[in-house]
Amino acid sequence: MTALYTPYFGLREDPFGMAPDPHFLFLSPLHQEGLAHLLYGVTQPGGFIELSGPVGTGKTTLVRRLLEQPPADFEIALIINPKQTPKAFIRNLLQEIQPQTSPASHRADLPTLINLINDRLLEIYRQGRRVILVVDEAQALPVETLEQIRLLTNLETRTTKLMQIILVGQPELDSLLDRPDLLPLRNRITARFRLGPLRAAETQAYIHHRLKVAGLATPLFTTPAMRSIHRSSHGLPRTINILCDRALLGAYVQRRRLVTLPLARQAAHEVAGASRPASRLRRAFHRANFFMFFWILGGCGICLHLGNPVSRVYPPSGYAQPGLGLSHDSPNPAQAGS
């Protein structure tokens, strides 16, 4: 669905859509290096390639670029829901590389499924091609499923591996692969790369790039606005898209032709709006506690002040406490020196 502001700004398409569209891929130096790692890894015989990074850094977009332009003589198998048992995962892989599977394969046990995969991989190999298996959100893989995936790298001819495996996931994937019991798998990783956020200058280049791809050659965001978007997004491309989309909508509603700093800040406040009432509530709670503390402290002070005269009880005038040698005419200490 086309955004309301698209025709208003003379754009051919939405420049900041949420779908990981390789058409809009912006290759920062870090992304170029990540893509180079992927291309290098898939050309190596067998093993694993790991691509990790925080949510919204462009991992899936980078992989889709690889899927759209795979190296020659490769077929792609993509698993996007990896939180499965070993048997379910192997069955899904078989369906990816051989869509026309027999009904009997759905009832087959795990060894039979692996034999079917091996037969299919050999068939593809005899046709002069190999398979690349891409597992997205790989940090969700159960350990036993990861171990089964490792065993898939044992499928080979006398001279070459039959399948290359790419694991794509969030930083938790690094911790998962660093487990001591996964050392055999970790030893088979041939390339490992981690994506990070964009720098301030890269964020500005990213915004200009997406606008240009969408059909706009002239600047649409002021430099202060782009700096503000970078700070609010922490350089994460997905969050940049959300903020830019909201800022463009705000400019459209106000009939502005440029996204200025106030519009960028307004967009950031709107995007973070869900968390602001909770923050206001916390601030109000802390203020209430602050005033309650001083109210109680003041009350305690009043009580102490009022209690002092009562606590100091003097004997009546002329009273002599036995053994102290005071005469009946001894003055009250309160009157002494008067």
C-alpha positions in Angstrom: 0.0 0.0 0.0 1.4 3.4 -1.0 1.9 5.9 1.7 -0.2 9.1 1.7 2.9 11.3 1.2 4.4 9.5 -1.7 2.7 11.5 -4.5 2.9 14.7 -2.5 6.7 14.6 -2.6 6.9 13.2 -6.1 8.1 9.7 -5.1 7.6 6.6 -7.3 7.4 4.3 -4.2 7.6 4.3 -0.5 11.3 5.1 0.4 11.1 3.8 4.0 9.1 0.6 3.9 9.5 -2.0 6.5 10.0 -5.0 4.2 13.6 -6.1 3.7 13.7 -5.1 0.0 17.1 -5.7 -1.6 16.2 -3.0 -4.2 16.8 -0.4 -1.4 19.9 -2.1 0.0 22.4 0.5 1.2 25.9 -0.9 1.4 27.8 0.9 4.1 31.5 -0.1 4.4 30.4 -2.5 7.1 27.6 -4.0 5.0 30.0 -4.3 2.0 32.3 -6.3 4.2 29.5 -8.4 5.5 28.3 -9.2 1.9 31.9 -10.0 1.0 32.1 -12.5 3.9 28.9 -14.2 2.7 30.2 -14.4 -0.9 33.5 -15.8 0.2 32.0 -18.3 2.6 29.6 -19.8 0.0 32.4 -20.4 -2.4 34.4 -22.4 0.2 33.9 -26.2 0.3 31.5 -26.9 3.1 31.4 -25.6 6.6 29.3 -22.8 8.3 29.0 -19.1 7.8 27.7 -16.9 10.6 26.2 -13.5 10.2 25.0 -11.8 13.4 23.9 -8.4 14.6 21.3 -6.5 16.6 17.7 -6.3 15.5 17.3 -3.9 12.6 20.9 -3.7 11.3 20.0 -5.1 7.9 21.0 -8.8 8.2 17.9 -10.1 6.4 18.2 -7.5 3.6 21.8 -8.5 3.1 20.9 -12.2 2.9 18.1 -11.5 0.5 20.6 -9.6 -1.7 22.6 -12.9 -1.8 19.4 -14.9 -2.5 18.6 -12.6 -5.5 22.0 -12.8 -6.9 23.5 -16.1 -5.7 26.8 -17.3 -7.0 26.7 -19.4 -10.2 25.7 -23.0 -9.9 24.1 -22.7 -6.5 20.6 -23.4 -5.3 19.2 -21.7 -2.2 17.2 -23.3 0.6 15.8 -20.9 3.2 14.5 -21.8 6.7 12.9 -18.8 8.5 11.3 -20.6 11.4 14.2 -22.6 13.0 12.7 -23.2 16.4 11.9 -26.8 15.5 12.8 -30.3 16.6 15.6 -32.0 14.6 13.1 -34.1 12.7 10.8 -31.2 11.8 13.8 -29.2 10.7 15.1 -32.0 8.4 11.7 -32.5 7.0 11.4 -28.8 6.1 14.8 -28.8 4.5 13.8 -31.7 2.3 10.7 -29.8 1.2 12.9 -26.8 0.4 15.3 -28.7 -1.9 12.7 -31.1 -3.3 9.2 -29.5 -3.3 7.6 -32.6 -4.9 8.1 -35.0 -2.0 6.0 -38.1 -1.6 3.4 -38.4 1.1 5.4 -41.2 2.6 8.3 -38.8 3.5 6.0 -37.0 5.9 5.8 -40.2 8.0 9.4 -41.2 7.6 11.8 -41.3 10.5 14.9 -39.2 10.9 17.4 -41.5 9.3 15.2 -42.0 6.3 14.7 -38.2 5.9 18.5 -37.7 5.9 19.0 -40.4 3.3 16.4 -38.7 1.1 18.2 -35.4 1.5 21.5 -37.0 0.7 20.0 -38.5 -2.5 18.6 -35.2 -3.5 21.9 -33.4 -2.9 23.8 -35.9 -5.0 21.3 -35.4 -7.8 21.8 -31.7 -7.6 25.6 -32.2 -7.5 25.5 -34.4 -10.7 23.7 -31.5 -12.4 26.8 -29.3 -11.6 25.2 -27.3 -8.8 25.4 -27.2 -5.0 22.9 -26.1 -2.2 23.2 -23.1 0.1 21.1 -23.5 3.3 20.2 -20.2 4.9 18.8 -20.4 8.5 17.3 -17.0 9.6 16.8 -16.2 13.3 19.3 -18.9 14.1 19.6 -17.8 17.7 16.3 -19.6 18.3 17.7 -23.0 17.2 17.5 -25.7 19.9 20.9 -27.1 20.7 19.9 -30.6 19.5 18.7 -29.2 16.2 22.0 -27.3 15.8 23.9 -30.6 16.3 21.7 -32.2 13.6 22.6 -29.4 11.3 26.3 -29.9 12.0 25.9 -33.6 10.9 24.5 -32.4 7.6 27.9 -31.1 6.7 29.1 -34.7 6.7 27.1 -35.2 3.5 29.7 -35.2 0.8 31.3 -36.8 -2.2 34.9 -38.1 -2.2 36.1 -34.6 -3.1 33.6 -32.0 -2.0 30.8 -31.1 0.5 27.3 -31.2 -0.9 25.9 -28.2 1.1 27.0 -24.8 2.5 25.2 -23.5 5.6 24.6 -19.8 6.6 23.4 -19.1 10.1 21.9 -15.6 10.5 20.8 -14.3 13.9 20.9 -11.8 16.7 23.9 -11.4 19.0 22.5 -14.3 21.1 23.7 -16.5 18.3 27.3 -15.7 19.2 26.7 -16.8 22.8 24.9 -20.0 21.6 27.8 -21.0 19.3 30.3 -20.3 22.0 28.9 -23.1 24.2 31.5 -25.7 25.1 29.3 -28.5 23.9 29.1 -26.9 20.4 32.8 -26.8 19.9 32.6 -29.4 17.0 30.2 -27.1 15.1 32.2 -23.9 15.9 35.3 -25.6 14.5 33.5 -25.8 11.1 32.7 -22.1 10.8 34.7 -20.7 7.9 33.5 -17.1 8.1 32.1 -15.1 11.0 30.9 -11.5 10.7 28.9 -9.2 12.9 26.9 -6.2 11.6 26.6 -3.0 13.7 24.7 0.3 13.5 25.4 3.0 11.0 27.5 6.0 11.9 26.1 9.6 11.7 27.5 10.3 8.2 26.3 6.9 7.0 22.8 7.5 8.3 22.6 10.7 6.2 23.9 8.8 3.2 21.4 6.0 3.9 18.5 8.5 3.9 19.6 10.1 0.7 20.1 6.7 -1.0 16.6 5.5 -0.2 15.0 8.7 -1.4 17.0 8.5 -4.6 16.0 4.9 -5.3 12.4 6.0 -4.7 12.7 8.6 -7.4 13.7 11.9 -5.6 17.0 13.5 -6.5 16.6 16.7 -4.3 17.2 16.8 -0.5 14.1 16.2 1.6 15.6 16.2 5.1 17.6 19.0 6.6 21.0 18.1 8.1 19.9 18.9 11.7 16.8 16.6 11.1 19.0 13.7 9.9 21.4 14.2 12.9 18.4 14.0 15.2 17.1 10.9 13.5 20.5 9.3 13.8 20.6 10.0 17.6 17.0 8.7 18.1 17.6 5.6 16.0 21.1 4.8 17.4 22.0 4.2 13.7 19.8 1.1 13.3 18.4 1.1 9.7 15.0 -0.3 10.7 14.4 2.4 13.2 15.7 5.0 10.8 13.0 3.9 8.4 10.3 4.2 11.0 11.4 7.7 12.0 11.8 8.9 8.5 8.4 7.5 7.5 6.7 9.2 10.4 8.6 12.5 9.8 7.5 12.5 6.1 3.9 11.9 7.2 4.2 14.9 9.6 5.6 17.1 6.8 2.7 16.0 4.5 0.1 16.8 7.1 1.6 20.2 7.8 2.1 20.8 4.1 5.8 21.3 4.4 8.3 20.5 1.6 11.2 19.7 3.9 11.6 17.6 7.0 13.1 20.0 9.6 14.5 19.4 13.1 11.2 20.0 14.8 9.4 17.5 12.6 12.2 14.9 13.2 11.9 15.4 16.9 8.1 15.2 16.8 8.4 11.9 14.9 10.8 10.5 17.5 8.3 11.5 20.3 5.4 9.9 18.4 7.4 6.7 17.9 8.4 6.5 21.5 5.0 7.7 22.7 4.0 4.3 24.0 6.7 4.5 26.7 6.2 8.1 27.7 3.2 7.8 29.9 5.0 5.2 32.0 8.0 7.5 32.3 5.7 10.4 33.4 4.1 8.1 35.9 7.5 7.1 37.3 8.6 10.8 37.6 5.3 11.6 39.4 5.9 8.7 41.7 9.4 9.8 42.6 8.2 13.4 43.2 5.5 12.1 45.5 8.1 10.1 47.4 10.3 13.1 47.7 7.7 15.3 49.2 6.4 12.5 51.4 9.9 12.1 52.8 10.2 15.8 53.8 6.7 15.8 55.2 7.5 12.9 57.4 10.8 14.5 58.4 9.1 17.8 59.2 6.5 16.0 61.3 9.2 14.2 63.2 10.9 17.5 63.9 7.7 19.1 65.2 7.2 16.1 67.5 10.7 16.4 68.9 10.4 20.1 69.4 7.1 19.8 71.2 8.3 16.9 73.3 11.4 18.6 74.7 9.8 20.8 77.4 7.7 17.8 78.6 10.7 15.6 78.9 12.5 18.0 81.2 10.6 17.7 84.5 11.9 19.8 87.4 11.1 19.3 91.1 8.8 21.8 92.8 10.3 24.8 94.4 11.7 24.1 97.8 11.9 20.3 97.3 15.1 18.7 98.3 15.9 15.2 97.0 17.3 13.1 99.8 21.0 12.8 99.7 21.8 15.7 97.4 22.1 18.3 100.2 19.7 20.8 98.8 17.8 22.9 101.2 14.2 23.6 101.1 15.1 27.1 100.0 17.2 26.0 97.0 16.0 27.6 93.9 14.4 25.7 91.0 17.1 25.3 88.3 14.8 27.0 85.9 14.9 30.1 88.1 18.6 30.0 88.9 20.4 33.1 87.8 17.2 35.1 87.3 
